[in-house]
Amino acid sequence: MTQYQIKERISSRVIAKGSDSDNTVLPFEGNLYFTPEAVNMENLRVTDRLYTCPYKGVCHWVDLVTPEGTQATNVGWVYRNPKPGYENIKDRIAFYNRATSGTIAETV
């Protein structure tokens, strides 16, 4: 059992938290895919910007925008209609499993 969390880089607020043992987090291709219930969307914005993966399909980028004025683009992404074979990531909010300009990934 591994617990993961994603924090805002500057404020250290927890954005997402979950475990692979209860399926709230799916470690996949080096990234972390959280169920929507495990993510606090208060400071996250799903954008109209798209990325097309030749294998998984089209995803929407997610930006971080905090009340303190912190903004970071593309800290996460979500596949609303992934290609066949990737249904396990549908509607999960994904984050990089590393530090980015706006987030920090931790194993706790």
N, C-alpha and C positions, 0 to 999 in steps of 0.2 A: 504494500500500500504506500503510495506516494501522494503527498499533499502539495499542491501548487498554488501560487498566488501571483497576481499581477498588481503592481502598485504604480501610482502616479510618481514620476521621477522626483518632482520638486516637493510636493506636499506629503508624500509617502502614504496617501490614502489608498486603501485596497479597492481596486476596480473589479477584480474577479478572484474567486477562491473556490477550490474544489479538490477532489481526489479521484485518482484513476480507479480506486476500488469501488466507488459507488457510481461511476460513469458520469460524474459531473465534469470531469476533464478527460479528454481523449488526446493523449500525446500522439501526434501523427506527422510524419515527415519532418521531424525536428521542431514542430510548432505545437502550441497548446490550443485545443478546441474546447471551449467551455459551453455547457448548456446555457440557454438564455437566463434561466433562473439563478445561475451562479455568477452573473455579471451585473454590476451596478451601472446602469446606462445613464445615470444622472449627468455625467460630464463627457459622455461619448455621443458622437453623432454619426449615424450611418449616412454616407454620402451618395450622391449620384455618380461618383467616379467609379469606373469599372476596370477590372483586370480580367483578362481571359487566359485561363490556364488550359493548355491543350488536352490535359487529362481530366481535370475536375470540372471545368466549365467556367462560367462567369461569376465573379464575386463583386460585392460592393466594398469599397474601402471604408474604414471607420477612423474618425478623427477624435482627438482629445481636445476639449475646450473647457477650461476650468473658470470658476468665478474670479480667481486671482489673476486671470489673464493669460495663463499658460495655454499655448496652442501647439499641437503637434499633429501633423498629417500622417495618415497611413500607419497608425499604431496597431490596427487590427483589420479584420475583414470578415465577411459573412457570405456564404454560398446559399442563396435562397432556393435554387433549383440545380443542384449539381448533376453531373452526367451519371448515367447508370454505373453502378459499382462503387459510387462515392456517397450513397445515401446516408451513411453514418455521420457525415459532417453537415448535413442539411440544417440550416438555421442556427448552427453553433457559431458563437463569436470566437474567432481565432486571434491569437496573439503570438508574436515571436517569443521563443523561449530563450531570450537574452535581453540585455539592456538596449533600449532605443532612445531616440531624442526625447520621448515623453513617458516611457514606461520602463519598469524594471521587473523581470521575471525572477521568482524565487521558489525554491523547494523548501518547504517548511515541515 
